[in-house]
Amino acid sequence: MQSSLMSMLPLILMFVVLYFVMIRPQMKKQKEHKAMIEAVAKGDEVVTAGGVLGKVSKLGDSYLGLEVANGVEIQVQRSAVVQVLPKGSIK
C-alpha cells in the first residue's frame, strides 16, 4: 500500500508545482486584463494588440470605436486592447 502511494507522490508534487508556477499566474493575468477591458471609458487612450494607438470615441458591448487620427475612426474588438495609456500620451 505504501509503495503505490510513494510512486504517486512525484506525480502529485509535479502537478502542484505546475499549478503554482504556470496555471495560477495565467489566471491572475486573465482576470486583470478582463477588469482593464471592462473599465475602458470614452476618452481613454489605448494600444491594441496590433500596435495601433488611439483614443476611445465609441463604446459597445464587444467593440470599441478608436479615433486614430483627426476624422479617422476604426472599430476594434474590446479584447484587442492590451494597454490603457495615461492621458496625454498620444499627441
CORUR-V925161 format. One record per residue. PHI is phi in degrees with one decimal (999 if undefined). Layout:
{{PHI} {PHI}}
This chain:
{{999} {-69.1} {-66.1} {-69.3} {-67.3} {-68.3} {-74.4} {-85.3} {-58.4} {-61.0} {-64.1} {-65.9} {-63.3} {-63.9} {-65.3} {-63.3} {-64.5} {-58.9} {-61.7} {-76.7} {-91.8} {-116.8} {-73.2} {-62.6} {-62.5} {-65.8} {-65.6} {-64.9} {-64.0} {-61.7} {-64.2} {-65.4} {-65.3} {-63.0} {-64.1} {-65.3} {-65.0} {-69.3} {-88.6} {-62.9} {-126.1} {-62.2} {97.7} {-71.0} {-102.1} {-131.9} {-119.4} {-92.4} {-62.9} {-84.1} {92.0} {-81.4} {-101.2} {-167.0} {-104.8} {-68.1} {-113.2} {-137.7} {-118.6} {-132.9} {-65.9} {-122.9} {-128.2} {-122.3} {-96.6} {-111.4} {-92.5} {-94.6} {-155.4} {-61.3} {81.4} {-110.5} {-126.5} {-124.3} {-109.6} {-133.3} {-72.5} {-58.6} {-68.3} {-78.4} {-75.0} {-109.0} {-156.0} {-103.5} {-88.0} {-65.6} {-58.4} {87.7} {-72.2} {-96.1} {-103.4}}
